[in-house]
Amino acid sequence: MKLSIIDEKLKIEFTLKEQLLAVRWQKIWQIPLSHITQVTTAEPQSSWKELRAPGSFIPGVVKAGTYYTNRGKEFWYVNRETDYLTIELQNESYKRIILTVDNSESWRQQIVPIQN
């Protein structure tokens, strides 16, 4: 996955493998920075009560796709890595996007100043 910030939008570009595992048909996801309310790098909470629809889950390997939780609709694409980036949203169909990406703290710092 590749992240970039272009024209006041966070752009997330998925590889074909990531699209298939997450059952996401769009290769590129663009989110206006004004819709991002918070960005954190702490390990996100997860529980067995989440409903995956659609997506993939292989314990200890990958959690990918749309999950319905008590927090609302979330998109997850995490793997064994622990470099989490959690993006809280408003005015979007998803309440949170949770990713594992290289240099998550750097991404958090890039997104936070722009949104304020």
Stockholm file with secondary structure:
# STOCKHOLM 1.0

chainA/1-116         MKLSIIDEKLKIEFTLKEQLLAVRWQKIWQIPLSHITQVTTAEPQSSWKELRAPGSFIPGVVKAGTYYTNRGKEFWYVNRETDYLTIELQNESYKRIILTVDNSESWRQQIVPIQN
#=GR chainA/1-116 SS CEEEEETTEEEEECCHHHHHHHTCCCSEEEEEGGGEEEEECSCCCCCTTCEEEEEEEETTTEEEEEEEETTEEEEEEEESCCCEEEEEESSSSCSEEEEECTTHHHHHHHHHHHHC
#=GC SS_cons         CEEEEETTEEEEECCHHHHHHHTCCCSEEEEEGGGEEEEECSCCCCCTTCEEEEEEEETTTEEEEEEEETTEEEEEEEESCCCEEEEEESSSSCSEEEEECTTHHHHHHHHHHHHC
//
